[in-house]
Amino acid sequence: MDKKTLSVAEAAAVVGISSRYMYDLVKIKGFPTIQIGRRLLVSVKGLEQWLEERAQKGWNSECTNR
């Protein structure tokens, strides 16, 4: 079975950014996170869709809506 979720650190490694920056991204409204207890997880499928949508729009990290 493939993993359906990633830790924030794992998601950062997959995307190729620092964990600190990924923690900033998970605060953005609409970012595909799931909270289970105190643990914050990132949906693999949701992350792929989120990245694709931003790539199509030419998204710039400086114009985030937190």
All heavy atoms as a GROMACS GRO file, in nm:
protein
  523
    1MET      N    1   0.084  -0.118   0.000
    1MET     CA    2   0.000   0.000   0.000
    1MET      C    3   0.089   0.125   0.000
    1MET      O    4   0.180   0.137   0.080
    1MET     CB    5  -0.090  -0.001   0.123
    1MET     CG    6  -0.176   0.122   0.136
    1MET     SD    7  -0.261   0.129   0.292
    1MET     CE    8  -0.428   0.130   0.238
    2ASP      N    9   0.062   0.215  -0.090
    2ASP     CA   10   0.135   0.342  -0.096
    2ASP      C   11   0.086   0.434   0.014
    2ASP      O   12  -0.031   0.430   0.052
    2ASP     CB   13   0.115   0.410  -0.231
    2ASP     CG   14   0.179   0.333  -0.345
    2ASP    OD1   15   0.280   0.266  -0.322
    2ASP    OD2   16   0.126   0.340  -0.457
    3LYS      N   17   0.175   0.520   0.060
    3LYS     CA   18   0.138   0.617   0.162
    3LYS      C   19   0.039   0.718   0.104
    3LYS      O   20   0.056   0.762  -0.009
    3LYS     CB   21   0.261   0.692   0.213
    3LYS     CG   22   0.353   0.607   0.296
    3LYS     CD   23   0.474   0.685   0.342
    3LYS     CE   24   0.433   0.771   0.459
    3LYS     NZ   25   0.549   0.830   0.530
    4LYS      N   26  -0.061   0.752   0.181
    4LYS     CA   27  -0.162   0.850   0.141
    4LYS      C   28  -0.130   0.988   0.198
    4LYS      O   29  -0.180   1.088   0.148
    4LYS     CB   30  -0.301   0.809   0.188
    4LYS     CG   31  -0.342   0.671   0.143
    4LYS     CD   32  -0.372   0.668  -0.003
    4LYS     CE   33  -0.426   0.530  -0.039
    4LYS     NZ   34  -0.413   0.496  -0.175
    5THR      N   35  -0.049   0.991   0.304
    5THR     CA   36  -0.012   1.117   0.367
    5THR      C   37   0.138   1.120   0.394
    5THR      O   38   0.204   1.016   0.399
    5THR     CB   39  -0.086   1.138   0.501
    5THR    OG1   40  -0.052   1.033   0.591
    5THR    CG2   41  -0.237   1.143   0.480
    6LEU      N   42   0.188   1.241   0.412
    6LEU     CA   43   0.329   1.262   0.445
    6LEU      C   44   0.337   1.353   0.566
    6LEU      O   45   0.250   1.439   0.586
    6LEU     CB   46   0.400   1.332   0.328
    6LEU     CG   47   0.398   1.263   0.192
    6LEU    CD1   48   0.448   1.360   0.085
    6LEU    CD2   49   0.483   1.138   0.196
    7SER      N   50   0.444   1.338   0.643
    7SER     CA   51   0.470   1.436   0.748
    7SER      C   52   0.511   1.565   0.678
    7SER      O   53   0.542   1.566   0.559
    7SER     CB   54   0.581   1.388   0.840
    7SER     OG   55   0.705   1.387   0.770
    8VAL      N   56   0.512   1.673   0.752
    8VAL     CA   57   0.553   1.801   0.693
    8VAL      C   58   0.697   1.791   0.643
    8VAL      O   59   0.728   1.839   0.534
    8VAL     CB   60   0.534   1.916   0.795
    8VAL    CG1   61   0.588   2.045   0.739
    8VAL    CG2   62   0.387   1.931   0.830
    9ALA      N   63   0.784   1.726   0.719
    9ALA     CA   64   0.924   1.711   0.678
    9ALA      C   65   0.935   1.626   0.551
    9ALA      O   66   1.013   1.657   0.460
    9ALA     CB   67   1.006   1.650   0.791
   10GLU      N   68   0.856   1.518   0.542
   10GLU     CA   69   0.858   1.434   0.423
   10GLU      C   70   0.807   1.511   0.301
   10GLU      O   71   0.864   1.500   0.192
   10GLU     CB   72   0.772   1.309   0.443
   10GLU     CG   73   0.829   1.209   0.540
   10GLU     CD   74   0.731   1.097   0.573
   10GLU    OE1   75   0.609   1.121   0.575
   10GLU    OE2   76   0.779   0.986   0.599
   11ALA      N   77   0.700   1.588   0.320
   11ALA     CA   78   0.645   1.668   0.209
   11ALA      C   79   0.748   1.769   0.161
   11ALA      O   80   0.764   1.791   0.041
   11ALA     CB   81   0.516   1.738   0.253
   12ALA      N   82   0.820   1.830   0.255
   12ALA     CA   83   0.924   1.926   0.218
   12ALA      C   84   1.032   1.859   0.133
   12ALA      O   85   1.076   1.914   0.032
   12ALA     CB   86   0.986   1.988   0.343
   13ALA      N   87   1.073   1.740   0.173
   13ALA     CA   88   1.176   1.667   0.098
   13ALA      C   89   1.127   1.631  -0.042
   13ALA      O   90   1.202   1.642  -0.139
   13ALA     CB   91   1.216   1.541   0.175
   14VAL      N   92   1.001   1.590  -0.053
   14VAL     CA   93   0.944   1.554  -0.183
   14VAL      C   94   0.943   1.675  -0.276
   14VAL      O   95   0.978   1.665  -0.394
   14VAL     CB   96   0.801   1.496  -0.166
   14VAL    CG1   97   0.729   1.488  -0.299
   14VAL    CG2   98   0.808   1.359  -0.101
   15VAL      N   99   0.904   1.790  -0.223
   15VAL     CA  100   0.895   1.911  -0.304
   15VAL      C  101   1.032   1.972  -0.330
   15VAL      O  102   1.053   2.039  -0.430
   15VAL     CB  103   0.799   2.013  -0.236
   15VAL    CG1  104   0.796   2.145  -0.310
   15VAL    CG2  105   0.659   1.955  -0.225
   16GLY      N  106   1.125   1.948  -0.237
   16GLY     CA  107   1.260   2.003  -0.253
   16GLY      C  108   1.278   2.138  -0.187
   16GLY      O  109   1.353   2.222  -0.238
   17ILE      N  110   1.206   2.159  -0.076
   17ILE     CA  111   1.218   2.284  -0.002
   17ILE      C  112   1.251   2.252   0.144
   17ILE      O  113   1.246   2.136   0.184
   17ILE     CB  114   1.089   2.369  -0.010
   17ILE    CG1  115   0.970   2.292   0.048
   17ILE    CG2  116   1.062   2.411  -0.155
   17ILE    CD1  117   0.842   2.372   0.055
   18SER      N  118   1.282   2.354   0.221
   18SER     CA  119   1.314   2.332   0.362
   18SER      C  120   1.187   2.300   0.440
   18SER      O  121   1.076   2.339   0.401
   18SER     CB  122   1.380   2.456   0.422
   18SER     OG  123   1.286   2.562   0.433
   19SER      N  124   1.204   2.230   0.551
   19SER     CA  125   1.091   2.200   0.638
   19SER      C  126   1.029   2.329   0.690
   19SER      O  127   0.908   2.340   0.701
   19SER     CB  128   1.136   2.114   0.757
   19SER     OG  129   1.173   1.987   0.713
   20ARG      N  130   1.112   2.428   0.720
   20ARG     CA  131   1.062   2.556   0.772
   20ARG      C  132   0.968   2.622   0.670
   20ARG      O  133   0.861   2.673   0.705
   20ARG     CB  134   1.181   2.649   0.801
   20ARG     CG  135   1.146   2.786   0.853
   20ARG     CD  136   1.083   2.780   0.991
   20ARG     NE  137   0.948   2.833   0.980
   20ARG     CZ  138   0.844   2.799   1.055
   20ARG    NH1  139   0.857   2.712   1.150
   20ARG    NH2  140   0.727   2.850   1.037
   21TYR      N  141   1.006   2.620   0.544
   21TYR     CA  142   0.922   2.679   0.441
   21TYR      C  143   0.793   2.599   0.423
   21TYR      O  144   0.686   2.656   0.403
   21TYR     CB  145   0.997   2.692   0.308
   21TYR     CG  146   0.922   2.776   0.209
   21TYR    CD1  147   0.902   2.912   0.232
   21TYR    CD2  148   0.867   2.721   0.095
   21TYR    CE1  149   0.828   2.989   0.143
   21TYR    CE2  150   0.795   2.797   0.006
   21TYR     CZ  151   0.776   2.931   0.030
   21TYR     OH  152   0.704   3.008  -0.057
   22MET      N  153   0.802   2.466   0.434
   22MET     CA  154   0.682   2.383   0.423
   22MET      C  155   0.587   2.414   0.538
   22MET      O  156   0.465   2.421   0.518
   22MET     CB  157   0.717   2.234   0.420
   22MET     CG  158   0.596   2.143   0.404
   22MET     SD  159   0.497   2.170   0.254
   22MET     CE  160   0.600   2.095   0.130
   23TYR      N  161   0.640   2.439   0.657
   23TYR     CA  162   0.554   2.477   0.769
   23TYR      C  163   0.483   2.609   0.739
   23TYR      O  164   0.368   2.628   0.780
   23TYR     CB  165   0.632   2.484   0.900
   23TYR     CG  166   0.644   2.350   0.968
   23TYR    CD1  167   0.762   2.278   0.963
   23TYR    CD2  168   0.536   2.294   1.037
   23TYR    CE1  169   0.773   2.153   1.024
   23TYR    CE2  170   0.546   2.169   1.098
   23TYR     CZ  171   0.665   2.100   1.091
   23TYR     OH  172   0.674   1.977   1.151
   24ASP      N  173   0.547   2.699   0.668
   24ASP     CA  174   0.480   2.824   0.627
   24ASP      C  175   0.369   2.793   0.527
   24ASP      O  176   0.260   2.851   0.534
   24ASP     CB  177   0.579   2.921   0.564
   24ASP     CG  178   0.674   2.985   0.664
   24ASP    OD1  179   0.643   2.983   0.786
   24ASP    OD2  180   0.778   3.036   0.621
   25LEU      N  181   0.396   2.703   0.433
   25LEU     CA  182   0.295   2.669   0.332
   25LEU      C  183   0.172   2.603   0.393
   25LEU      O  184   0.060   2.630   0.349
   25LEU     CB  185   0.355   2.577   0.225
   25LEU     CG  186   0.455   2.640   0.129
   25LEU    CD1  187   0.508   2.534   0.033
   25LEU    CD2  188   0.394   2.754   0.052
   26VAL      N  189   0.190   2.516   0.493
   26VAL     CA  190   0.074   2.446   0.550
   26VAL      C  191  -0.022   2.542   0.621
   26VAL      O  192  -0.136   2.506   0.648
   26VAL     CB  193   0.113   2.329   0.642
   26VAL    CG1  194   0.194   2.226   0.568
   26VAL    CG2  195   0.184   2.376   0.768
   27LYS      N  196   0.022   2.664   0.646
   27LYS     CA  197  -0.064   2.765   0.709
   27LYS      C  198  -0.155   2.835   0.607
   27LYS      O  199  -0.248   2.904   0.645
   27LYS     CB  200   0.021   2.871   0.780
   27LYS     CG  201   0.098   2.816   0.896
   27LYS     CD  202   0.188   2.923   0.954
   27LYS     CE  203   0.281   2.864   1.060
   27LYS     NZ  204   0.377   2.966   1.107
   28ILE      N  205  -0.129   2.815   0.479
   28ILE     CA  206  -0.208   2.880   0.374
   28ILE      C  207  -0.345   2.814   0.364
   28ILE      O  208  -0.356   2.691   0.360
   28ILE     CB  209  -0.136   2.871   0.238
   28ILE    CG1  210  -0.004   2.948   0.241
   28ILE    CG2  211  -0.226   2.922   0.125
   28ILE    CD1  212   0.080   2.930   0.118
   29LYS      N  213  -0.448   2.898   0.361
   29LYS     CA  214  -0.584   2.847   0.347
   29LYS      C  215  -0.595   2.763   0.220
   29LYS      O  216  -0.551   2.804   0.113
   29LYS     CB  217  -0.682   2.964   0.341
   29LYS     CG  218  -0.825   2.922   0.334
   29LYS     CD  219  -0.917   3.040   0.331
   29LYS     CE  220  -1.060   2.991   0.321
   29LYS     NZ  221  -1.155   3.102   0.320
   30GLY      N  222  -0.650   2.644   0.233
   30GLY     CA  223  -0.668   2.556   0.119
   30GLY      C  224  -0.554   2.458   0.096
   30GLY      O  225  -0.564   2.373   0.008
   31PHE      N  226  -0.446   2.470   0.174
   31PHE     CA  227  -0.336   2.375   0.158
   31PHE      C  228  -0.385   2.239   0.210
   31PHE      O  229  -0.452   2.233   0.312
   31PHE     CB  230  -0.212   2.422   0.235
   31PHE     CG  231  -0.088   2.348   0.196
   31PHE    CD1  232  -0.014   2.388   0.086
   31PHE    CD2  233  -0.047   2.236   0.266
   31PHE    CE1  234   0.102   2.320   0.048
   31PHE    CE2  235   0.068   2.167   0.229
   31PHE     CZ  236   0.142   2.209   0.121
   32PRO      N  237  -0.353   2.130   0.140
   32PRO     CA  238  -0.410   1.999   0.170
   32PRO      C  239  -0.350   1.929   0.294
   32PRO      O  240  -0.272   1.835   0.284
   32PRO     CB  241  -0.380   1.918   0.044
   32PRO     CG  242  -0.254   1.978  -0.008
   32PRO     CD  243  -0.265   2.126   0.023
   33THR      N  244  -0.389   1.976   0.412
   33THR     CA  245  -0.341   1.915   0.536
   33THR      C  246  -0.453   1.841   0.606
   33THR      O  247  -0.571   1.870   0.588
   33THR     CB  248  -0.282   2.019   0.632
   33THR    OG1  249  -0.382   2.117   0.660
   33THR    CG2  250  -0.159   2.085   0.574
   34ILE      N  251  -0.412   1.748   0.689
   34ILE     CA  252  -0.504   1.670   0.772
   34ILE      C  253  -0.444   1.669   0.912
   34ILE      O  254  -0.325   1.638   0.927
   34ILE     CB  255  -0.514   1.525   0.721
   34ILE    CG1  256  -0.561   1.522   0.576
   34ILE    CG2  257  -0.604   1.442   0.811
   34ILE    CD1  258  -0.530   1.392   0.505
   35GLN      N  259  -0.523   1.706   1.011
   35GLN     CA  260  -0.472   1.702   1.147
   35GLN      C  261  -0.535   1.584   1.219
   35GLN      O  262  -0.658   1.571   1.223
   35GLN     CB  263  -0.501   1.831   1.222
   35GLN     CG  264  -0.434   1.832   1.357
   35GLN     CD  265  -0.410   1.971   1.410
   35GLN    OE1  266  -0.445   2.069   1.346
   35GLN    NE2  267  -0.352   1.980   1.526
   36ILE      N  268  -0.450   1.498   1.273
   36ILE     CA  269  -0.495   1.383   1.351
   36ILE      C  270  -0.430   1.398   1.488
   36ILE      O  271  -0.308   1.381   1.502
   36ILE     CB  272  -0.456   1.249   1.285
   36ILE    CG1  273  -0.522   1.240   1.147
   36ILE    CG2  274  -0.496   1.133   1.374
   36ILE    CD1  275  -0.486   1.118   1.066
   37GLY      N  276  -0.511   1.435   1.585
   37GLY     CA  277  -0.456   1.466   1.716
   37GLY      C  278  -0.365   1.586   1.705
   37GLY      O  279  -0.403   1.689   1.650
   38ARG      N  280  -0.243   1.572   1.751
   38ARG     CA  281  -0.145   1.681   1.743
   38ARG      C  282  -0.062   1.674   1.616
   38ARG      O  283   0.018   1.763   1.588
   38ARG     CB  284  -0.053   1.676   1.865
   38ARG     CG  285  -0.128   1.706   1.993
   38ARG     CD  286  -0.042   1.688   2.115
   38ARG     NE  287   0.080   1.766   2.107
   38ARG     CZ  288   0.178   1.758   2.194
   38ARG    NH1  289   0.168   1.678   2.297
   38ARG    NH2  290   0.286   1.832   2.179
   39ARG      N  291  -0.081   1.567   1.540
   39ARG     CA  292   0.001   1.544   1.421
   39ARG      C  293  -0.059   1.611   1.297
   39ARG      O  294  -0.178   1.596   1.269
   39ARG     CB  295   0.012   1.394   1.398
   39ARG     CG  296   0.110   1.357   1.294
   39ARG     CD  297   0.192   1.240   1.335
   39ARG     NE  298   0.298   1.229   1.238
   39ARG     CZ  299   0.325   1.119   1.172
   39ARG    NH1  300   0.259   1.010   1.196
   39ARG    NH2  301   0.422   1.119   1.083
   40LEU      N  302   0.023   1.683   1.224
   40LEU     CA  303  -0.019   1.750   1.102
   40LEU      C  304   0.038   1.671   0.984
   40LEU      O  305   0.160   1.651   0.974
   40LEU     CB  306   0.032   1.894   1.099
   40LEU     CG  307  -0.015   1.980   0.984
   40LEU    CD1  308  -0.168   1.995   0.986
   40LEU    CD2  309   0.051   2.117   0.992
   41LEU      N  310  -0.049   1.626   0.896
   41LEU     CA  311  -0.009   1.546   0.779
   41LEU      C  312  -0.050   1.617   0.651
   41LEU      O  313  -0.144   1.696   0.650
   41LEU     CB  314  -0.075   1.408   0.785
   41LEU     CG  315  -0.044   1.325   0.910
   41LEU    CD1  316  -0.133   1.202   0.914
   41LEU    CD2  317   0.103   1.286   0.913
   42VAL      N  318   0.021   1.586   0.545
   42VAL     CA  319  -0.008   1.645   0.414
   42VAL      C  320  -0.056   1.532   0.323
   42VAL      O  321   0.008   1.428   0.310
   42VAL     CB  322   0.119   1.711   0.354
   42VAL    CG1  323   0.090   1.767   0.216
   42VAL    CG2  324   0.172   1.819   0.447
   43SER      N  325  -0.171   1.553   0.259
   43SER     CA  326  -0.226   1.456   0.166
   43SER      C  327  -0.138   1.450   0.041
   43SER      O  328  -0.109   1.554  -0.020
   43SER     CB  329  -0.368   1.498   0.127
   43SER     OG  330  -0.411   1.431   0.011
   44VAL      N  331  -0.096   1.330   0.002
   44VAL     CA  332  -0.011   1.315  -0.117
   44VAL      C  333  -0.087   1.360  -0.241
   44VAL      O  334  -0.038   1.441  -0.320
   44VAL     CB  335   0.036   1.168  -0.131
   44VAL    CG1  336   0.105   1.146  -0.265
   44VAL    CG2  337   0.128   1.130  -0.016
   45LYS      N  338  -0.208   1.312  -0.258
   45LYS     CA  339  -0.288   1.347  -0.375
   45LYS      C  340  -0.321   1.496  -0.374
   45LYS      O  341  -0.311   1.564  -0.476
   45LYS     CB  342  -0.418   1.266  -0.378
   45LYS     CG  343  -0.496   1.281  -0.506
   45LYS     CD  344  -0.621   1.197  -0.505
   45LYS     CE  345  -0.584   1.054  -0.537
   45LYS     NZ  346  -0.703   0.968  -0.557
   46GLY      N  347  -0.357   1.548  -0.258
   46GLY     CA  348  -0.388   1.690  -0.246
   46GLY      C  349  -0.267   1.778  -0.276
   46GLY      O  350  -0.280   1.882  -0.340
   47LEU      N  351  -0.149   1.736  -0.230
   47LEU     CA  352  -0.027   1.812  -0.255
   47LEU      C  353   0.003   1.817  -0.405
   47LEU      O  354   0.037   1.922  -0.458
   47LEU     CB  355   0.092   1.751  -0.179
   47LEU     CG  356   0.227   1.818  -0.200
   47LEU    CD1  357   0.224   1.964  -0.155
   47LEU    CD2  358   0.336   1.741  -0.124
   48GLU      N  359  -0.011   1.704  -0.472
   48GLU     CA  360   0.012   1.700  -0.617
   48GLU      C  361  -0.083   1.794  -0.689
   48GLU      O  362  -0.041   1.870  -0.777
   48GLU     CB  363  -0.004   1.557  -0.669
   48GLU     CG  364   0.105   1.463  -0.625
   48GLU     CD  365   0.077   1.318  -0.657
   48GLU    OE1  366  -0.037   1.284  -0.697
   48GLU    OE2  367   0.170   1.237  -0.640
   49GLN      N  368  -0.210   1.793  -0.652
   49GLN     CA  369  -0.309   1.881  -0.715
   49GLN      C  370  -0.279   2.027  -0.684
   49GLN      O  371  -0.288   2.112  -0.773
   49GLN     CB  372  -0.449   1.845  -0.667
   49GLN     CG  373  -0.497   1.712  -0.718
   49GLN     CD  374  -0.630   1.669  -0.656
   49GLN    OE1  375  -0.674   1.724  -0.555
   49GLN    NE2  376  -0.693   1.569  -0.716
   50TRP      N  377  -0.245   2.056  -0.558
   50TRP     CA  378  -0.215   2.192  -0.516
   50TRP      C  379  -0.097   2.249  -0.595
   50TRP      O  380  -0.102   2.360  -0.644
   50TRP     CB  381  -0.188   2.193  -0.366
   50TRP     CG  382  -0.178   2.328  -0.304
   50TRP    CD1  383  -0.281   2.402  -0.254
   50TRP    CD2  384  -0.060   2.406  -0.284
   50TRP    NE1  385  -0.234   2.521  -0.204
   50TRP    CE2  386  -0.098   2.526  -0.221
   50TRP    CE3  387   0.074   2.386  -0.312
   50TRP    CZ2  388  -0.007   2.626  -0.187
   50TRP    CZ3  389   0.165   2.485  -0.278
   50TRP    CH2  390   0.124   2.604  -0.217
   51LEU      N  391   0.008   2.169  -0.608
   51LEU     CA  392   0.126   2.212  -0.684
   51LEU      C  393   0.092   2.235  -0.831
   51LEU      O  394   0.135   2.333  -0.892
   51LEU     CB  395   0.239   2.110  -0.670
   51LEU     CG  396   0.304   2.101  -0.533
   51LEU    CD1  397   0.395   1.979  -0.527
   51LEU    CD2  398   0.381   2.228  -0.503
   52GLU      N  399   0.015   2.144  -0.889
   52GLU     CA  400  -0.022   2.157  -1.030
   52GLU      C  401  -0.104   2.283  -1.055
   52GLU      O  402  -0.080   2.355  -1.152
   52GLU     CB  403  -0.100   2.033  -1.076
   52GLU     CG  404  -0.134   2.033  -1.223
   52GLU     CD  405  -0.013   2.033  -1.314
   52GLU    OE1  406   0.091   1.975  -1.277
   52GLU    OE2  407  -0.021   2.093  -1.423
   53GLU      N  408  -0.200   2.310  -0.966
   53GLU     CA  409  -0.281   2.431  -0.980
   53GLU      C  410  -0.194   2.557  -0.974
   53GLU      O  411  -0.213   2.650  -1.052
   53GLU     CB  412  -0.387   2.437  -0.871
   53GLU     CG  413  -0.497   2.335  -0.888
   53GLU     CD  414  -0.588   2.325  -0.766
   53GLU    OE1  415  -0.572   2.405  -0.671
   53GLU    OE2  416  -0.674   2.236  -0.765
   54ARG      N  417  -0.099   2.559  -0.882
   54ARG     CA  418  -0.012   2.676  -0.869
   54ARG      C  419   0.080   2.690  -0.989
   54ARG      O  420   0.106   2.801  -1.035
   54ARG     CB  421   0.072   2.669  -0.742
   54ARG     CG  422   0.012   2.739  -0.621
   54ARG     CD  423  -0.099   2.672  -0.570
   54ARG     NE  424  -0.197   2.734  -0.485
   54ARG     CZ  425  -0.315   2.678  -0.472
   54ARG    NH1  426  -0.347   2.571  -0.540
   54ARG    NH2  427  -0.405   2.729  -0.393
   55ALA      N  428   0.128   2.578  -1.041
   55ALA     CA  429   0.215   2.582  -1.159
   55ALA      C  430   0.140   2.638  -1.279
   55ALA      O  431   0.194   2.717  -1.357
   55ALA     CB  432   0.267   2.442  -1.190
   56GLN      N  433   0.013   2.601  -1.295
   56GLN     CA  434  -0.066   2.649  -1.407
   56GLN      C  435  -0.097   2.798  -1.396
   56GLN      O  436  -0.108   2.866  -1.496
   56GLN     CB  437  -0.197   2.570  -1.417
   56GLN     CG  438  -0.176   2.429  -1.463
   56GLN     CD  439  -0.306   2.349  -1.465
   56GLN    OE1  440  -0.413   2.401  -1.437
   56GLN    NE2  441  -0.296   2.222  -1.500
   57LYS      N  442  -0.108   2.847  -1.272
   57LYS     CA  443  -0.141   2.988  -1.251
   57LYS      C  444  -0.017   3.076  -1.243
   57LYS      O  445  -0.029   3.197  -1.232
   57LYS     CB  446  -0.218   3.004  -1.120
   57LYS     CG  447  -0.356   2.942  -1.121
   57LYS     CD  448  -0.423   2.958  -0.988
   57LYS     CE  449  -0.558   2.892  -0.985
   57LYS     NZ  450  -0.622   2.904  -0.853
   58GLY      N  451   0.101   3.016  -1.243
   58GLY     CA  452   0.222   3.095  -1.228
   58GLY      C  453   0.231   3.154  -1.088
   58GLY      O  454   0.269   3.268  -1.070
   59TRP      N  455   0.195   3.075  -0.989
   59TRP     CA  456   0.187   3.119  -0.850
   59TRP      C  457   0.321   3.166  -0.798
   59TRP      O  458   0.425   3.109  -0.825
   59TRP     CB  459   0.138   3.003  -0.764
   59TRP     CG  460   0.112   3.037  -0.621
   59TRP    CD1  461   0.011   3.111  -0.573
   59TRP    CD2  462   0.188   2.993  -0.509
   59TRP    NE1  463   0.017   3.117  -0.437
   59TRP    CE2  464   0.124   3.045  -0.395
   59TRP    CE3  465   0.301   2.915  -0.492
   59TRP    CZ2  466   0.171   3.022  -0.265
   59TRP    CZ3  467   0.348   2.892  -0.364
   59TRP    CH2  468   0.283   2.945  -0.254
   60ASN      N  469   0.318   3.275  -0.722
   60ASN     CA  470   0.437   3.332  -0.660
   60ASN      C  471   0.417   3.324  -0.509
   60ASN      O  472   0.317   3.372  -0.458
   60ASN     CB  473   0.453   3.477  -0.706
   60ASN     CG  474   0.576   3.542  -0.650
   60ASN    OD1  475   0.629   3.502  -0.548
   60ASN    ND2  476   0.622   3.644  -0.716
   61SER      N  477   0.514   3.269  -0.439
   61SER     CA  478   0.500   3.250  -0.294
   61SER      C  479   0.485   3.380  -0.218
   61SER      O  480   0.441   3.381  -0.104
   61SER     CB  481   0.620   3.172  -0.239
   61SER     OG  482   0.737   3.248  -0.253
   62GLU      N  483   0.520   3.492  -0.278
   62GLU     CA  484   0.508   3.620  -0.210
   62GLU      C  485   0.365   3.672  -0.209
   62GLU      O  486   0.334   3.767  -0.140
   62GLU     CB  487   0.599   3.722  -0.276
   62GLU     CG  488   0.746   3.689  -0.256
   62GLU     CD  489   0.837   3.789  -0.323
   62GLU    OE1  490   0.788   3.896  -0.364
   62GLU    OE2  491   0.956   3.760  -0.333
   63CYS      N  492   0.276   3.606  -0.284
   63CYS     CA  493   0.137   3.653  -0.285
   63CYS      C  494   0.046   3.548  -0.223
   63CYS      O  495  -0.055   3.510  -0.279
   63CYS     CB  496   0.092   3.690  -0.427
   63CYS     SG  497   0.130   3.571  -0.554
   64THR      N  498   0.082   3.499  -0.106
   64THR     CA  499   0.002   3.398  -0.037
   64THR      C  500  -0.110   3.464   0.040
   64THR      O  501  -0.100   3.575   0.088
   64THR     CB  502   0.089   3.317   0.062
   64THR    OG1  503   0.148   3.407   0.155
   64THR    CG2  504   0.195   3.237  -0.009
   65ASN      N  505  -0.220   3.392   0.049
   65ASN     CA  506  -0.336   3.438   0.126
   65ASN      C  507  -0.346   3.356   0.253
   65ASN      O  508  -0.407   3.251   0.255
   65ASN     CB  509  -0.466   3.422   0.045
   65ASN     CG  510  -0.467   3.510  -0.076
   65ASN    OD1  511  -0.410   3.618  -0.074
   65ASN    ND2  512  -0.529   3.465  -0.182
   66ARG      N  513  -0.284   3.405   0.357
   66ARG     CA  514  -0.286   3.330   0.484
   66ARG      C  515  -0.402   3.370   0.568
   66ARG      O  516  -0.452   3.475   0.564
   66ARG     CB  517  -0.157   3.356   0.560
   66ARG     CG  518  -0.041   3.297   0.486
   66ARG     CD  519   0.084   3.313   0.564
   66ARG     NE  520   0.191   3.263   0.480
   66ARG     CZ  521   0.316   3.272   0.511
   66ARG    NH1  522   0.352   3.327   0.622
   66ARG    NH2  523   0.407   3.225   0.433
   0.00000   0.00000   0.00000
